[in-house]
Structures are given as structure tokens and as C-alpha cells.
Amino acid sequence: MSLKDILEMDLKYLLVGGKGGVGKTSVASSLAIALAEHGRRVLIISTDPAHSVSDSFEMDFSSGEITKVKGVVGDLFALEINPATAGEEFSKAIGQPMGTDQFPQFGAIPGLSELQQGLGQDLQSIPPPGMDEALAFGKILEYAEDDSYDTIVLDTAPTGHTLRLLNIPEFLDSFLGRMLKMKTFLSNAMTMMKSLFGGDQEKDRTVETLEAMKEKVLIARDKLMDETKTQFVKVLIPTMMSVFETERLAEELNQHLIPHKFSVVNMINPQNSDCPYCMHRHNEHQKNIDYIKSAFPLDQITTIEAFDREIRGIDMLKEFNSKLIPE
């Protein structure tokens, strides 16, 4: 098995992540090109405010609109999301649930205080996502049942943010479950009050919105755990700091049952016997690669030597791709 097998897999989601500065955007962009040229309709998404995908392709995708990537044979589109419009985009993707502060305080109504306490525990046990994680997961939800694109390539934020992204389905499942119970409880109480004292019987659709949102979360979570629909490509460099961080990422992926069969070890120092420094770095990297192979014995590991130029633009991405997915 190699990264070339990804081209033959019917993947809905291809997530690419790792420590900052390891070349994950180059890997994500190159894989997106390869999938598009293999005949799939591909959308690469980034929520990085640094516009890394724009820099990678040397094109401007910062408008917040889906843009066709020029110079690629096939259907490849890119989307960089502006965090300033994140709230609007996220609510469009999953609906806008009410916050807990919108529920009136009824004091000692049986069962209500326990629900309120449970909501507080949810917020404390799993930190709510930041804007980039929320929006990234919002896009996963948006395309969970959308056939507009065959494959969504998600260029994830650095590792710490990715780990918070992985916690979102669990957080939302618990949080929305309690919200639904509370809203249903209050809706029933208000219906009784209105029937007793009269009043407008307008239909409150908040419960329907929450139920639809919860259903989307469960569908997306199932697809993220399905190895035939999702793969997470771990990108690292052959330094022990990067390796240790990748081990923590792999543990989190295992905990959330996210498939991750592929690792890319990038920026390996090439052999150069005329340069003592280069040879020292090369030997150190080879030693660390041996450790990586032992740490991830079930992974298909792709190794790529460091380029002498920056990976920017379609031509360089295709050259990088020739190393990433050799013929």
C-alpha cells in the first residue's frame, strides 16, 4: 500500500495535518491535484488565516468563495475561509441553536436544574472549539450528504487545533442532547401555559433545528470513522519533537476512531559526503526515520527529501507530487 492507493479509494474526506511548518499544506495541495487529475471532483478547504493554500498555489483564494484552480487537468476547487465571517458560515452549515443563557431560570423545577448542570459540565469537560475548528467541522457537516464534490481535502490547522477539532463531534453530541431535552421540557411547559391562559400558538422550530443539527453531527461522525470514506494523512519531519507530537496526534486519532493509515516524513536531509554538517543531519534523520517506522508499524510511510526550493505554484506542486506519489 502507498499514497497512490488513495487515488483508487472512494474517499469523501481526506484530512491532512501535523505540527506547524512540516509542509502539510504542500502535501494537502499536491494530493488534491493528484485526485483531480485522476478524475475526481475535489474541493480543498483551509481555515488558516495565513492563507497558506493561496500561497501554496500562488493564487488568491481569500475571497471566501469557492474558486476553480487554474492549471490543473480536472475539477479542482479551493476555498479559504475568512474567520471574520465564520459565524455566518457556521450557522449556515449547521443551523443556529439557542445558547443556554436564552433559557429562563425556573428555579427548582424538577429535572431542569440537572439539565442546566449537565450543560455546564459539558462546557467544562470538553473545551468548546475556537473559530477555525468550528468552521472546519461546519464544512465537514455541510458536505456530509452533499454530492457536489467527490472528495473534500481539509488542510487542517496545526496539531493542537486539530485535536480540538476531533473533540467537536463528542462535544456537540452530548451538548445538543441536553439542549434538546431542555428545549423540549420548556416547550411542553409553555404549551401547557398557553392552553390554560390562551395566547399565540406559533410553532417553535428550535427543537427541529437542534434535531437536524444533531443528525448532521452523527452522520459526519460516522463518515469520519469509516476508513472507506475518510483518511487522515499525518505529516511530520524527521526530528524527535515532530515525531513526539505526531505520536500524540495518532493517539487522539485512535481514541476518536479516525482512520490514519498514511504518514509522510518530509524535509529529509539528503546525503552529501562533501558537507560534514549535511552528513550529520542526514544520519540523524535516518536514525529518526527508523524510530518512526517502529512507532507506526502499521502505517504506509512515504519519505521525501528536502527540496532546494520553496514548494509554491502548480509546477512545483506537481514536482513535489512526483516524489509524494511516484509512478
N, C-alpha and C positions, 0 to 999 in steps of 0.2 A: 504494500500500500504506500502511496505517496500523495503529495498535494495534487497531483494530476487526477487522482480519483475524485476529487471534489467536483471536477468538471462533469463527471458522469452521475453524480448524486443529485437527487431531486430536492435540493435544499431550499427551504423558504428563507431561513436566516443564516447568515454567515457573520459571526461576530469576531472581531479581531482586537486583541488587547494585550497590554503589558505595561511595564514600567515606562515612564516618560523618557523619550529620547532613544528608544531602541529601534525605531523605524517601523512602528506598527501602521502608520498611515501609508507608507510606501508599500507595505505588504497588502493592506486592505485595497489600495488603489490598483495594484497590479493584479490581484485576484479578481477584482471587479472587471477589469479589462479582459482578462482571460475568459471569464464566464460569458461576457457579452460576445466576444469573438467566437465562442463555442456555440452561440445560437440562443442564449438565454436573454430575456429582457431583465435588466439589472438596474437597481437603484442603490447608489452608495450614499449613506447618510452620515453626517458628522454634526455633533453638537458642541464641538470645540470652538470657543470664542476666538481662538487664534487663527481661524480659517485655514487649518492645516491641509484640508483636501484641496482648496483653491490653490494653495502654494504647491502642493504635490503635482497637480495637473497643469500649473501655470495658467489657470483660467479663473474667472471671477464667478463664484457661486454664492456670494454673500447676500444676494437679493432676498433670500428666504423662499424663493420659488424653485420648483424642480426645473433643472436645466439639462438639456441634452449635451453630452460630452462630445466635442468635435475631435476628429482624427482617429476615431475608433470604429472598426468594422463591426457593425451590430448595434444593438439598442442599449446604450449605457447612459444613465441619467444620474445627476448628482444633486444633493440637497444639503446645504449648510444652514442650520437653524440659528437665527439670531436670538440669544437669550432674552433680549428686551421684549420680544413678542411671545415668549414661552408660555405665559399663562393662557393667552388666547388659543395657541396651537394645542396645548394640552387639553383644555376644556373641549375643543372641537373633537379631539380624538376619543375622549372617554366620557364626555358629559361633565357636568359641574355639580358635584354633591354638596350638600349643605355642611357647613362646619359645625362642630359641636357647640360653639358659642351661640348658634342660632336656635338652639333648643331652650325653651324656657325652663326655669328651675321650679320644680313642683314639690320640692322638699321631700317628705318621707313617703312618697307614693311607692307601694310595694313593687320591687323589681326594677324601678327606674334608676335608683341610686347605684345599684350593682352594675347596670349597663354603663352609666356615666363613669364609674370607677374603672370598668374594663377598658373603655376608650382611652382613659388616661394611661393605663398600663401599656396599651399598645404603643402609644406615642413615646413612652419611656423605654420600652424593651427593644424596639427597632427604630433607630433614628429616621424620621421622615426624610425623603430624598431631597437633594438640592435641585436647583432648576434644571441642570443639564441631565441628571439621572432621570428626573421625572419626565422630561421631554423625550429622552431616548426611549423610555419604556412606553410613553404615549404613542410613539411611532410604531413600536412593536405591536401594540394593541390595534392601532389604526389599520395595519396591514395583515393582521392575523387571519382575516377572512376576505381580504381584498386580492383579486387575481390580476390587478393592473401590472404587477411585476412578478416575474418568476422567482427572483432571489433578491432579498434585501441584505446588502452588506453594511454592517454597522461598524464604523470606525469609532471604537469606544474611547472614553476619556482614560487618563492614567489609572493604574490599578486600584487605588483607594476609592475612586469614584465608581469604577466598575463593580467593586464589591458591594457598594451601596445599591447599585442598580439591580444586582442579583437578589437583594433582600426585598425589593419592592413587591413582587407577587405575594409573598408570605404576609408582608405588612398590610397590603390592600385587602387580601382575602379576610384576614382577621378583623381589620378596621371596618370594612364595608359590611361584614356580617353583623357586627354590633350596631352600626349605623342603621342598617335595615330593621333590626329588632326595635331600636329606639324609635325610629320614624314610624313604624307600623303601630307601636304602642301608643304614640302620641296621636296618630291619625285616627285610630279607633276611639280614643278618648274624646277627640274633638268632634267626631261624627256623632257620638252619643250626646255631647253637649248641644250640638246644633239640632238634633232631633227633639231634644227636650225643650229648648228655648227658641227654636226657629233660627233661620239665618240662611245665608247663601251656601248652597251645596256644591260649589265649584269643585271639580276633580283636582286633587293634588297629585301631580305626576312625579313628585320627588322619589317616591318608592320605586316607580317604574324605571326612573333614571338610574337609581342605585343598583337595581337588579340587573339592568342591561350592562352597567359598568362591571359588576361582579362577574357576569357571564363572560365578558370580554377578557377579564383578567384570567379566568380559569382556562379559556381556550388558548390564550397566548402562553400560559404556563405549560399546558400540555404540549404545545408545539416546541417550546424551548427545551423540554425534557426528552423529545423524540429524536433519536440520533439519525433518523432518516430525513428529518426536517431541519435540524439545527446542528451546527458545529461551531465550536469556539476555537479559534486558532490563537495559540499563545505565542507571543513574540518576545524574545529575550536576546541579550548579548552575552558573550562568554565571560562575564565577571561574576564573582560569587554573590555580590549584592543583588544583581539582576536575577540570578538563579534562585536565591532565597525568597525573593519577592514572588517569583513565578511559582515556587512550591506552595506559598500561601494562597496564591490565586487558584492553583489546582485543587487545593483542599476545599476552598469555598465552592468551586465548580462542582466537585464531587458531592458536597453537602446539599447543593440545590439540584443535583441530578442533571446538570447541563453537560452534554457530550463534548469532549475535548480531546480528540484523537491526534491532533496535529500540533507540532511545535516548530517554530522557525528560530534558529540560532543565527543571528545577524551580526555583521560587522566583525567577522573573524580576521585577525591579523594574518596576512599571507606570509609564507616562508620567504626569507631574503637573507641568505648567508653572508651578504656583504654589509649587513646592518646589525650589529650586536643587539641594539635596542629592539629592532624588529623581531629578531630571532627569540629574544627573551619573551616578548609579548606573544609571539606565535606559540612557543612551547607552553606558556601559561594558559593560553586559550585552549590548546589541545587537551591539557590536563583537565580543565574545567568542562570541556565537552564530554570527556569520559565520565565525569561526575553526572552531567546532565542525562546521559544515556542510562546511567544506573538509577537516577532519581525518577525518570519517566520511562520505565522499561516497556510499557505498552504503547507508547507514542510513536508515530511516524515523525522522525526528526529530520528537518531539512536544514542544511548548513550553507551559509552564504558568506563568502569572503568580502571584506570591506572594499567598497568601490573607491577609486581615486577622485571621484567627482560626486557632487550632490545629486541625489535622485530627484530630479524635477523635470516635468514635461513628459509628454506622451512618449517620445523616443527613448528617454532614459528609463521610464517605467517599463517599457517593452523590453529593454535590455536587462533590467532587473528581473523581469518576468522569465527571461530565458534561463536565469540561474534558479529562480524560485520553482518553476515548473519546466525542467529541461525536457527536450524531445526524447 
